């Protein structure tokens, strides 16, 4: 999932380079896309961290011999 987000990030960057500075609405929309990509990346990071923590806890419980329901 991160790779497609990186591609979108790169495409918005290149579009901003080739778009005329006078095209304010286009630049505004490109900035919105950039912001949404950053939000999606943050959500993915938090999800991955949560999964990592969950599996680390499960592993610790399994190693200590505590049974799970």
C-alpha positions as CSV (number, residue, x, y, z in Angstrom):
1,X,0.0,0.0,0.0
2,X,2.8,2.4,0.7
3,X,4.3,2.0,-2.8
4,X,1.1,3.2,-4.5
5,X,1.0,6.2,-2.1
6,X,4.6,7.0,-3.0
7,X,3.7,6.9,-6.6
8,X,0.8,9.3,-6.0
9,X,3.1,11.6,-4.0
10,X,5.6,11.7,-6.8
11,X,2.9,12.3,-9.4
12,X,1.5,15.2,-7.5
13,X,5.0,16.7,-7.1
14,X,5.6,16.4,-10.9
15,X,2.2,17.9,-11.7
16,X,3.0,20.8,-9.5
17,X,6.3,21.4,-11.4
18,X,4.6,21.4,-14.8
19,X,1.6,23.4,-13.8
20,X,1.7,27.1,-14.3
21,X,1.9,29.2,-11.0
22,X,-1.1,31.1,-12.2
23,X,-3.2,27.9,-12.0
24,X,-4.0,28.5,-8.3
25,X,-7.0,26.1,-8.3
26,X,-4.8,23.3,-9.7
27,X,-2.1,23.9,-7.1
28,X,-4.8,24.1,-4.3
29,X,-6.1,20.7,-5.4
30,X,-2.6,19.2,-5.7
31,X,-2.0,20.4,-2.1
32,X,-5.2,18.7,-1.0
33,X,-4.1,15.5,-2.6
34,X,-0.7,15.7,-1.0
35,X,-2.4,16.3,2.4
36,X,-4.7,13.2,1.9
37,X,-1.7,11.1,1.0
38,X,0.1,12.2,4.2
39,X,-3.0,11.3,6.2
40,X,-3.2,7.9,4.6
41,X,0.4,7.2,5.3
42,X,-0.1,8.2,9.0
43,X,-3.1,5.8,9.2
44,X,-1.0,3.0,7.7
45,X,1.9,3.7,10.2
46,X,-0.5,3.6,13.1
47,X,-2.1,0.4,11.9
48,X,1.2,-1.3,11.4
49,X,2.4,-0.2,14.8
50,X,-0.8,-1.5,16.4
51,X,-0.5,-4.9,14.7
52,X,3.2,-5.1,15.7
53,X,2.2,-4.4,19.3
54,X,-0.6,-6.9,19.2
55,X,1.6,-9.7,17.8
56,X,4.4,-8.8,20.3
57,X,1.9,-9.1,23.1
58,X,0.6,-12.4,21.8
59,X,4.2,-13.7,21.5
60,X,5.0,-12.7,25.0
61,X,1.9,-14.4,26.4
62,X,2.7,-17.5,24.4
63,X,6.3,-17.6,25.6
64,X,5.2,-17.1,29.2
65,X,2.7,-19.9,29.1
66,X,-0.3,-17.8,29.7
67,X,-3.3,-19.2,27.9
68,X,-5.6,-16.9,25.8
69,X,-9.3,-17.4,25.4
